[in-house]
Each structure stands twice: as structure tokens, then as C-alpha cells.
Amino acid sequence: MSQPLHTVHVRVNDAATGEPTPVRIRFTDEKGTYYAPFGRLAEFPPKLGLDLGGNLLLNDKRYAYIEGTCEIQLPSGRILIEVHKGPEYETLSEEVLLSPGQMAIRLEIKRWSDLRQEGWYPGDTMVGVISPHAALLEGAAEDVAVVNLLAMQLCGKKTMWMPNLLAFSGQQPALERVGSLVIVNTHNVHHLLGRVTLLNCHRVVYPLRFGQPFELDNWTVGAWCDQCHRKGGLSVWVPEPNLEYGEDHGSFLAGEAPADAVLAKIDALEVNWTWELHPDFADDWYGLLNLGLHLPVVGGSGKRGNEQLLGGWRTYARLQPGEEINYKNWIEAVRAGRTFATKGALLTLTVNGQDPGALINLESPDQTIHVQAGVRRTIPPDRLELIVNGKVVAESNSAGGSQLEIHVSMPVGGWIAAAYWGCEDSQGGFKLLAHTSPVYVQIPGRKPPPDQEAGQKLLNHFDEMLEWVRTQARVENEEQRQRLARVFDSAKEEVTKRLRAGS
């Protein structure tokens, strides 16, 4: 016989302040039955964009987002309570013996890390469909300082809709609270040419979408980026699989975005769930760096449904000493490459004491560089890698923690980054959990040789795209076709120039 339910008031305090704090919370009884607080659902739709916000289904477990307090009807007896607040808080697992008539439960959640005190502020570059108010709640509950909520044009079989377009805020927060901002910008899409997120824009950059299924191929991804840059915006390339062939079918070198990266129209590259399916994406990014491109990484969750965790992939960006946390300063930290992208692991890298994004000038090729990399709390099984010019020069997978400290010789300069891998799969492989942006090293009169293989892959891809432009692109006139072709022709010229400079 089931126990009668009675109403309980729950409060979760931040241990540092003693005040209620937004969290993700889960209540279950001894049989595993999930109970939802008032205003949340025990059963809710997992489909993208449907009844989105306040509830989460993650790894077959249901959660509710609360402001720090809630009321809930629970049975007497043993109640299991699980509380989360992002990767820098201890997970709280509490078993409460709830007596009949008990009116209140008081809990406390503690930080184990506070990177904000060191100037590192977490953000999510890819949140869609959810409302600004729901994004603010979930962002605060997952300890995300900067939630980039993106208006986008979504296509159904017969209809299109553009969630959050009227909430566009561009360079100012749409909503904010202590510790969290929500800013609404846009995510612009062509089904083949690629996807870019345009942040810190002074106005909406149209069209939000062109090409199939309804429109002509009469625009360019580079034109979006140019408009974004006119008032200090930041363009982010978002590699994704070709969903026409399934999520497992992916290619990093796809569409127009690689050409725009070569032409310096792209400011940052998003690491997201796609990289877990395609670890070779990291190698392709290394190839671009080995051609002399400066391309930092950010992390984006792709939150668009109740099965996706806001901040699941996130960007940590480091502000300059003394800077206040605001959107402009966070954007400029990303632009400068003072970032790491992570699924939760707190990755560190310093090169001669300097952070990712730094440019280190050495006086002589004989100088060595002091490199320190580590993970503040390991998630075994794991592998920490130190990468120099695309090659792993040191790694650690010790059970006691992943830390590396070595001196590196770079007689021609180049770049250094750190990566953290974990979650060994059934085939013995690892998935990317975190990656820093590079530190760049220069030596007078010397340059690392360009990556000939990476350059040739780019040239081949641009030729394939030019063939598509000539034979398949749907345009109104020849001028539009030539405008699109010029993007790939210009990128071919730039890559060829870089390859010849190293021969």
C-alpha cells in the first residue's frame, strides 16, 4: 500500500553564503519513483523544443530546476535527494528519513573550486529554443556565468519558426541576476555551407537561414561574419554532423566555414557533442593551426531540449586582471583565445607562466619553454595530453591525478595546447572531455613548416565546393554564383600562398 503524500518545503543553501541558490535537484523514494516539485512535471516531453525549461532528463534520470527553494509532495519514509550545480560544486547525495507530517528539508551545497576568483568565467555558446527566463534559471543552477541564447530559424515539413528572435539583445543582457547573464544573439544556418553563431552583434544579422528547403543559395557564410564584425561582434564556427545521413556521419572540413577560417572571418571554433563522436575533428583543427591560423576554441552545449544539459559543454574564458565580469569583457577574452572548452573537467595550461591565447616571443631557438598542464579533479579513466604543433609530446594517465610539467624545445616556434580525454568506450577508445586554446610561440627569422597534408585536404575540399557552386547551387543570376565561388577561390589562393612560403 502506497504511503500518503504530504507537502514539504525544501531549501538548498550555498554553503559560502548561507542563502538559497538555484540548483538541479532530484527526489526519489526507495522504489526509485521520481517526485517533481510543484510547478515541475514528473513526466515531460524529451523532444527538441517541446515544453522546454525547468525539467531535465539526463542519463535516464529526471531532474527539476529550482530557484533554491521549492514545495513538493512526498511520502513518508526514506527519500533520496540528489543535488547538482555544475562542475565546480560537490554533488550532494542525501538520504532523508521523512517522518509523517515533517514540513521542511534543509540542504547545503558546497563549492570545491572557484575559478571565478582567478578570473575564469564559464559560458555556453550554444543554447537555443528555451525561453530567456528558463535559460537564466538553468544557467544559474548549472553555474554558467554567460548564457548565449540564440535565435534561429527552424524548419519543419511545412512550417518555419524563429524562437526568441523578438528577445534579441545583441550586446546587452536580455536578463541578468547575480552570477549569471542571458544574452540573445543568432545562430545562422545553411544546410551545406555551414553554421555560425554570431555573438555580441549590434543588430540581428539576416537572413537567419538560406538555401534548402525553401530558399536560394544566394548568400554566403562569410557575409554573415562580415556583418557581425562591423560593430565588434564575434563569429563562431559550429561543426556539426550531416544530419541527413545520421549523427555518426560527420566531416570537419565541410561547407564554406573552413574557407572563412582561412580568410580570417571566423573568430573561434566550437567544441561540442559532435567532437565526442568524431575525435578526428581535433586533428583537423590541428591542421589549420599548423597552417598558421589562430583559431581558439569555445564550448557549447547545443541545448534545445529537455534531454540536453545547459552548460554540458562550456567555455571558460579568463578576463584580464581587474576587469569586471560583463558581456563585452567575456567576448574579448574569447576573441583573445584565453579559453578552454570542457565537458566538466577543469583543465589548466601555462606556458612560461602565460595562459592560452598568449603570444610568446623567444630570442633564440635554443631557449626551452616551461609548460605546466593539469586537471584539477580527474575523471578516470583519463588521459592528459600536451600537444606541440599537432603532436603529443607528453601524456599522463596516472591514477592519482593528471599533471604534467616539462620543458619543451621549439626551435621554429609554433603552438602548444593541452587536451583531456576520458570515458573509455567498449572499443578501448577515449572521448574528448576538454581542450585548451593554443599558446603561440614566435622566434625571429623562423617559422614552423606549413602542414602540407592539411593544406592539400583544404585545397581538395575547396575544389569540391567549387564544383558544387558551378553545378548545383541554386541562384538567381551568374553574379550570385560568382560571389559564392570567389570565397573558395580566395581561400585556395591563401592556402597555396601559405604552402609555398614554407617550401
C-alpha positions in Angstrom: 0.0 0.0 0.0 1.4 3.4 -1.0 2.2 6.0 1.6 0.0 9.1 1.6 1.8 12.2 0.3 2.3 15.4 2.3 3.7 18.8 1.3 7.3 19.5 2.3 9.2 22.8 1.9 12.8 22.3 0.6 15.6 24.8 0.8 19.1 24.4 -0.7 21.7 26.9 0.6 25.0 27.7 -0.8 27.5 26.9 1.9 29.5 30.0 1.3 26.6 32.5 1.6 24.1 30.6 3.7 21.4 31.8 1.1 19.2 29.7 -1.2 20.9 29.0 -4.6 19.5 27.7 -7.9 20.2 24.0 -8.4 19.2 20.9 -10.3 17.5 18.5 -7.9 16.1 15.0 -7.9 13.8 13.3 -5.4 13.1 9.6 -5.4 11.7 7.1 -2.9 13.1 3.6 -2.1 11.4 2.1 -5.2 13.0 4.7 -7.4 9.8 6.6 -8.1 10.6 10.2 -9.1 8.7 13.1 -7.5 8.6 16.6 -9.1 8.3 19.8 -7.1 5.2 22.0 -7.6 5.4 23.7 -11.0 7.5 20.9 -12.5 6.5 17.7 -14.2 7.2 14.1 -13.2 6.7 13.2 -16.9 7.8 15.7 -19.5 8.5 15.5 -23.3 12.1 14.9 -24.3 11.7 16.1 -27.9 13.6 19.1 -29.1 11.8 22.4 -28.4 8.8 20.9 -26.7 7.7 22.3 -23.3 11.3 23.3 -22.7 12.8 24.6 -19.4 12.8 23.7 -15.7 13.0 19.9 -16.3 15.8 17.7 -17.4 16.1 14.0 -18.5 19.8 13.1 -18.3 21.2 9.6 -18.4 17.7 8.2 -17.8 17.3 10.3 -14.6 14.8 13.1 -14.2 15.6 16.3 -12.5 13.9 19.6 -11.8 15.5 23.1 -11.8 14.6 25.2 -8.7 15.5 28.7 -7.5 16.9 27.3 -4.3 13.5 26.6 -2.6 10.5 24.6 -3.6 7.5 22.8 -2.3 6.9 19.2 -3.1 4.6 16.4 -2.1 6.5 13.4 -0.8 5.6 10.1 1.0 6.9 9.4 4.5 9.9 7.1 4.7 13.3 7.1 3.0 13.7 9.8 0.4 16.9 10.1 -1.8 17.8 13.6 -2.8 20.5 14.4 -5.4 21.6 18.0 -6.0 23.9 19.4 -8.7 25.2 22.8 -9.5 27.8 22.5 -12.3 31.3 21.0 -12.3 32.7 23.3 -9.5 30.3 22.2 -6.8 30.3 18.9 -4.9 27.4 16.7 -5.9 25.1 16.4 -2.9 23.6 12.9 -2.3 21.4 12.9 0.8 19.2 10.2 2.2 16.4 11.7 4.4 14.1 9.7 6.6 11.0 11.7 6.2 8.7 11.4 9.2 4.9 11.7 8.8 4.0 15.4 9.0 7.6 16.6 8.5 7.3 20.1 6.9 10.8 21.0 5.9 14.1 19.7 4.5 17.2 21.9 4.7 20.3 21.1 2.5 23.6 22.7 1.8 25.8 22.5 -1.4 29.5 23.4 -1.4 32.0 24.6 -3.9 35.2 22.6 -4.3 36.6 25.0 -6.9 36.1 28.7 -7.6 37.7 29.6 -10.9 35.8 33.0 -10.9 38.2 34.1 -8.2 41.0 33.6 -10.7 39.2 35.4 -13.5 37.9 32.4 -15.3 34.1 32.7 -16.1 32.1 29.8 -17.6 29.8 30.4 -20.5 27.7 28.4 -23.0 27.9 29.5 -26.6 25.1 27.4 -28.0 21.7 27.5 -26.2 18.5 27.5 -28.4 14.7 27.5 -28.3 14.4 27.7 -24.5 12.9 31.0 -23.2 15.2 33.7 -21.7 13.7 33.2 -18.2 14.2 29.4 -18.3 17.7 29.9 -19.6 18.5 32.2 -16.7 17.3 29.7 -14.2 19.1 26.7 -15.7 22.2 28.7 -16.3 22.3 29.9 -12.7 21.6 26.3 -11.5 24.5 24.9 -13.6 26.8 27.8 -12.5 27.1 29.3 -16.0 28.0 33.0 -15.9 27.3 33.8 -19.6 24.4 32.0 -21.4 24.4 32.8 -25.1 20.8 32.2 -26.1 20.5 32.0 -29.9 17.6 33.0 -32.1 17.4 30.7 -35.1 15.1 29.8 -38.0 13.9 26.2 -37.6 12.3 24.3 -40.3 9.5 21.7 -40.1 8.0 19.8 -43.0 5.6 22.6 -43.9 6.4 25.4 -41.5 9.2 27.6 -40.1 9.5 29.3 -36.7 12.1 31.6 -35.1 12.1 31.2 -31.3 13.5 34.1 -29.3 14.0 36.5 -32.2 11.9 39.2 -30.6 14.1 38.8 -27.4 17.3 39.7 -29.4 19.6 41.8 -27.1 22.9 41.7 -29.0 25.5 43.4 -26.9 23.5 43.7 -23.7 21.9 41.2 -21.4 18.3 40.3 -22.0 18.1 39.1 -18.4 20.6 39.0 -15.6 21.0 38.1 -12.0 23.9 37.9 -9.6 26.4 35.5 -11.2 24.5 34.9 -14.5 23.7 36.8 -17.7 21.5 35.8 -20.6 22.3 37.5 -23.9 20.2 36.7 -27.1 22.1 36.7 -30.4 21.7 34.5 -33.5 22.7 31.1 -35.0 22.8 31.3 -38.8 22.5 28.3 -41.0 22.9 26.9 -44.5 22.3 23.2 -44.7 25.5 22.6 -46.7 27.7 25.7 -46.4 27.7 25.6 -42.6 26.6 27.1 -39.3 27.9 30.1 -37.5 27.0 31.6 -34.2 27.2 35.4 -34.3 27.7 36.9 -30.8 27.9 40.5 -29.5 26.1 41.8 -32.6 24.7 45.3 -32.5 21.7 44.1 -34.5 20.2 40.9 -36.0 22.2 39.6 -38.9 19.8 38.4 -41.6 19.0 36.1 -43.2 19.0 33.6 -40.4 18.8 30.9 -42.9 19.2 30.5 -46.7 19.3 27.5 -49.0 17.1 24.4 -48.9 14.4 23.6 -48.3 12.7 26.8 -49.3 15.3 29.4 -50.3 18.1 30.0 -52.9 21.8 29.7 -52.3 22.2 33.4 -52.8 24.2 34.4 -49.7 27.5 33.4 -48.1 28.5 32.4 -44.6 31.4 34.9 -44.9 28.9 37.7 -45.5 27.3 36.9 -42.1 30.7 37.1 -40.5 31.5 40.4 -42.1 28.2 41.9 -40.8 28.8 40.6 -37.4 32.3 42.1 -37.3 31.3 45.6 -38.3 30.3 46.5 -34.7 32.7 44.3 -32.7 30.8 41.0 -33.0 32.4 37.6 -32.7 31.8 34.8 -35.2 31.9 31.1 -34.0 32.2 28.2 -36.4 30.0 25.3 -35.3 31.0 22.0 -36.9 28.1 19.5 -36.9 27.4 16.1 -38.5 25.4 16.0 -41.6 22.0 15.0 -40.1 20.7 13.9 -43.5 23.0 10.9 -43.1 22.7 10.5 -39.3 24.6 11.8 -36.3 27.5 9.5 -36.9 28.2 10.9 -40.3 30.4 13.9 -39.8 33.2 15.9 -41.5 35.1 18.8 -40.1 36.1 20.1 -43.5 32.6 20.7 -44.8 30.9 23.6 -46.5 32.1 27.2 -46.5 33.2 27.6 -42.9 36.8 26.2 -43.4 37.3 28.8 -46.2 36.1 31.6 -43.9 38.5 30.4 -41.2 41.4 30.6 -43.7 40.2 34.1 -44.7 40.2 35.2 -41.0 36.4 35.7 -40.9 36.0 33.1 -38.1 37.0 34.2 -34.6 36.5 30.9 -32.7 35.7 27.2 -33.2 33.0 25.5 -31.1 33.8 22.2 -29.4 30.5 20.3 -28.7 29.0 16.8 -28.5 29.9 16.3 -32.2 33.6 16.1 -31.2 32.8 13.1 -28.9 31.5 11.2 -31.9 34.4 12.4 -34.1 37.7 12.6 -32.3 39.4 13.2 -35.6 37.9 16.7 -35.6 40.7 17.7 -33.2 43.3 16.5 -35.8 41.7 18.6 -38.5 41.7 21.6 -36.2 45.4 21.0 -35.6 46.0 21.0 -39.3 44.5 24.5 -39.5 46.8 25.7 -36.7 49.7 24.1 -38.5 49.0 26.3 -41.5 49.4 29.4 -39.2 45.8 30.1 -38.4 45.0 31.4 -34.9 41.7 29.7 -34.0 40.7 29.5 -30.3 38.1 27.1 -29.0 34.8 27.6 -27.1 32.4 25.1 -25.7 28.6 25.0 -26.5 26.0 22.5 -25.2 23.6 22.7 -28.1 20.7 22.9 -25.5 17.4 22.7 -27.4 15.5 20.1 -25.5 14.9 18.6 -22.1 17.4 15.8 -22.7 20.3 18.3 -23.1 22.2 19.8 -20.2 22.7 23.6 -20.4 26.5 24.1 -19.9 27.1 20.4 -20.6 29.9 21.6 -22.9 31.0 25.1 -21.7 33.6 27.8 -22.3 35.9 29.1 -19.6 37.2 32.5 -20.6 39.7 34.4 -18.5 39.2 38.1 -18.0 42.2 40.5 -17.6 43.3 41.3 -14.0 40.9 43.9 -12.6 38.3 43.6 -15.3 34.7 43.3 -14.2 32.6 40.5 -15.5 30.3 41.8 -18.3 29.4 40.6 -21.7 31.9 42.7 -23.6 34.9 41.7 -21.5 33.9 38.0 -21.7 33.6 38.2 -25.5 37.0 39.9 -25.8 38.6 37.2 -23.6 37.2 34.6 -26.1 38.5 36.7 -29.1 42.0 36.8 -27.5 41.9 33.0 -27.0 42.1 33.0 -23.2 39.8 29.9 -23.2 39.4 26.3 -22.7 36.3 24.2 -23.7 35.2 21.5 -21.4 32.5 18.9 -20.6 33.3 19.4 -17.0 37.0 18.7 -16.4 38.8 21.9 -15.2 41.8 21.9 -17.5 44.8 24.2 -16.9 47.7 25.2 -19.1 50.5 27.7 -18.7 53.5 28.3 -21.0 56.3 30.3 -19.4 53.6 31.3 -16.9 51.2 32.6 -19.5 47.6 31.4 -20.3 46.1 30.1 -23.5 45.9 32.8 -26.2 49.3 34.3 -25.3 51.9 35.0 -27.9 55.4 34.3 -26.5 58.4 35.7 -28.3 61.7 33.9 -27.8 65.0 35.5 -28.5 66.7 32.3 -29.6 65.8 28.8 -31.0 67.9 27.4 -28.2 65.6 28.6 -25.5 63.4 26.0 -23.8 59.8 26.7 -22.7 58.4 25.7 -19.3 55.0 24.1 -19.7 52.6 23.1 -17.0 49.3 21.3 -17.6 46.8 19.6 -15.4 43.3 18.7 -14.4 42.1 20.0 -11.0 40.0 16.9 -10.4 40.4 13.8 -12.6 37.6 11.8 -14.1 39.0 8.3 -14.6 39.8 6.6 -16.9 41.7 9.6 -18.3 44.5 10.9 -20.4 46.0 14.3 -20.3 48.0 15.3 -23.4 50.4 18.1 -24.1 50.3 18.9 -27.9 53.0 20.8 -29.7 52.4 21.7 -33.3 49.8 18.9 -33.6 51.9 16.1 -32.0 51.5 14.7 -28.5 54.9 15.3 -26.7 53.8 14.2 -23.2 50.9 12.5 -21.6 49.7 11.4 -18.2 47.1 8.9 -17.1 48.2 8.3 -13.6 45.5 7.0 -11.1 46.4 9.8 -8.6 45.7 12.6 -11.0 46.8 14.1 -14.3 49.6 16.7 -14.1 52.4 17.4 -16.5 55.4 19.7 -16.0 58.1 19.7 -18.7 60.5 21.8 -20.6 59.8 21.9 -24.3 62.2 22.8 -27.2 60.5 24.6 -30.1 63.4 25.7 -32.4 61.0 27.1 -35.1 58.1 28.1 -32.8 54.5 27.2 -33.4 51.8 26.4 -30.8 51.1 24.5 -27.6 47.8 23.2 -26.2 46.5 20.7 -23.7 43.7 18.1 -24.1 42.0 15.8 -21.7 40.4 12.6 -22.7 38.2 10.2 -20.8 35.1 7.9 -20.9 36.7 4.9 -22.4 34.3 3.2 -24.8 33.8 -0.5 -25.5 36.5 -0.4 -28.2 39.1 0.9 -25.9 38.9 4.5 -27.2 38.7 7.8 -25.4 36.3 10.7 -25.9 37.4 14.3 -25.7 36.5 15.9 -22.3 38.3 19.2 -22.5 40.7 21.2 -24.7 42.6 24.5 -24.2 43.1 27.1 -26.9 46.7 27.3 -28.0 49.6 29.4 -26.7 51.6 30.7 -29.7 55.4 30.8 -29.8 57.5 33.0 -32.2 61.2 33.1 -32.9 62.8 35.8 -35.0 63.5 34.7 -38.5 62.0 31.2 -38.0 58.6 29.7 -38.7 57.3 26.1 -38.5 56.9 24.5 -41.9 53.2 24.5 -43.0 51.3 21.3 -42.8 51.3 20.1 -46.4 48.8 17.3 -45.9 46.4 19.7 -44.1 46.8 22.2 -46.9 46.1 19.7 -49.6 43.0 18.5 -47.8 41.7 22.0 -47.7 42.5 22.6 -51.4 40.7 19.4 -52.3 37.7 20.4 -50.3 37.6 23.9 -51.9 37.7 22.3 -55.3 34.7 20.0 -54.4 32.8 23.1 -53.2 33.6 25.0 -56.3 32.2 22.1 -58.3 29.0 22.3 -56.2 28.8 26.0 -56.8 29.2 25.5 -60.6 26.7 22.6 -61.0 24.3 22.6 -58.1 24.0 25.9 -56.3 20.6 27.4 -56.8 21.0 31.1 -57.6 19.1 33.9 -59.4 21.9 35.1 -61.6 25.5 34.5 -62.5 26.7 37.3 -60.3 25.5 35.4 -57.2 27.2 32.3 -58.4 30.5 34.2 -58.9 30.2 35.8 -55.5 30.0 32.4 -53.8 32.8 31.0 -56.0 35.1 33.9 -55.0 35.0 32.7 -51.4 36.6 29.4 -52.3 38.9 30.8 -54.9 40.2 33.3 -52.4 40.7 30.6 -49.7 42.6 28.5 -52.3 44.9 31.4 -53.0 45.6 32.0 -49.3 46.3 28.3 -48.6 48.5 28.0 -51.7 50.5 31.1 -50.5 51.0 29.6 -47.1 52.2 26.3 -48.5 54.6 28.0 -50.9 56.0 30.2 -48.1 57.2 27.0 -46.4 58.7 25.2 -49.4 
